[in-house]
C-alpha cells in the first residue's frame, strides 16, 4: 500500500513523489504493460480501446486549443502522454504546480502533456481567494460566477458586467496587500479574463483560457482536454458501456474495497471516502452521471431486462452486451459523464502513460488500484503526486508564536509566584517597597511552616493571602501582558490570512511556481 502523502509545509517547498528522475521508468512500464492488455472492454481488447482513447484525447486537445487560441505543441501520436487534471477553478499554486511538472517532463522526454479540465463536476461558486487588509485582515472570496448545481460545462462564460464586478472587488482587496506585486498580478489576470471571454462558451473555458494567457511568461504548451468533450467520444462511450453492462460485478468490487478502506482506517462516515454504490432489486448503480437539464443525475442498470435507469428521467432499453449498450447510449441523445472513480480509471487505463495527482486526488487511489485489479484483472498503472506550498511574502509567524508562548509563561508565574516578577512589574519605589515587605513576610511564613508543631493549614492560608496581595500589586502589569497577548493573537490571525496556502494563483508569478517544481 502506498503511504499517505502530506502537504508540503515550508513556503516554496514542493512535493514530487516519486522523484522526477523516476518518471521515465514509470512511463515505460505503463506502455509495456498496456500493449498486451487483452481483457475485453467495450467489445474490444483493452489495449485497442486504449489506442482509440489516446487518439481521441490528442484530437480533442488539438481541436480545443486551436479554437480557444491556446498554445499546444502536438508531438508524434506515439509519444508518451503525461497527464494531470483538476476542476476549472481559480485554484492555489499547489494545484497549479502539476501543470508545470508535466510540461517539464514533456520538454525533457519529448512527451505530450495534457491537462484534463474536469468541467463535468458541480460548479458552485468560482471565486478568487485573496486576503484583504481593511479594519482587520481576513480571507476573502471574490465570486466570478455561481453555477449552483449545474456542471461547469453547462454554465455560460461570465458577462462583461460580472467581470467588471469581479475585477473591482478583487483589485480593491489586492490593493490592501503589502507591496505592489499582488495588485499588479491580479490586474494582469483580469486583463487575461477579459480577453478570454469573447472566445469562451462556458465558465470552464473562460477560466482555462485566462489561466493559459496568464501563464505566457512560463511558455506552457500543454494540451487541454475537457471531460464533457471526452465523454462524448466513442472510446469513452465504450468504456462507459462496459461499466453499465458489468454493473453488478463492478458494484460488488467497488463496495468491497470502500468498506475495506473504512475498516482499515476506522472510518465511520458512510460518505468517506466515497458513498457506496446502491444495489436493490437487481438494479445496480453505475459510477456515471447523465446530464438532465444541465444537472447531473444518477444512473443504474437492471441486468435482467437490460434497462438503464436514469434518475428523474426514465428508462433506456439497452440490451445486455457492450455493443448494444454503446448503441443505446449513442441513440439516447443524453450526455454521459464519468463520476470520480470512473474518470480516474479511464484516464489511467486508457489515456495516460503517467497520471499526476495532487495530494487530495492521491488519497483514495489505493481503492482505485484495487478496483482496477479485481474488476479487470490487470495491474493498476502507477501514478505520481505533485504539490507545492507557496504563500504571499509576509514573513514568518514563528516569532509571533514564540512571543505569545513567552507571555503566557509570564502569566503562569504571575499567578503562582508573583514575587518573581517584581523587577519587571514595579518601577515605582513606594510600590516596590511595599511589595518587598510582602515578599519578606512570605519568606518568614515559609520558614515558620517548617518549624516543629507548626499549624501548616493556617500558615498555608497566610501564604495564599500574601500571594493575593502580591498579585494585586502587579495586576496592572498582568493586564498589560494580557493585552499584548490579545494584540499578538490578532496579528497572528492576520498573518494566517495573509499567508493562506489556499490563495488563488493570480496572486502569484507563474515563473516562481515553475521554478519551484524544478
Secondary structure, DSSP 4 states (H G I P E B T S, - for coil): -PPPPPPP-STTEEEEES-GGGHHHHHHHHHHHHTT---EETTEEHHHHHHHHHHHHHHHHHHHHHHHT-------TTS-EEEEEE-SS--BHHHHHHHHHHHHHHHHHTPEEEEEE-TTSB--EEEEEEEEESSSEEEEEEEEEE-TTBBGGGSBPPPHHHHHHHHHHHHHHHTTSSSSHHHHHHHHHHHHHHHHHTT-SBHHHHHHHHHHHHGGGG----EEEEHHHHTTSHHHHHHHHHHHHTHHHHHHHHHHHHHHHHHHHT---TTSS-PPPPEETTEEEEEEEEEETTEEEEEEEETTTTEEEETTTEEEE--SSHHHHHHHHHHH--EEEE-HHHHHHHIIIII-SEEEE-HHHHTTHHHHHHHHHHHH-SPPPPEEEEEEE---S---SHHHHHHHHHHHHHHHHHHH-GGGGHHHH--SHHHHHHHHHHHHHHHHHHHHHTSTT--HHHHHHHHHHHHHHHHHHTHHHHHHHHHHHHHHHHHHHHHHHHT-TT-BGGGS-HHHHHHHT-
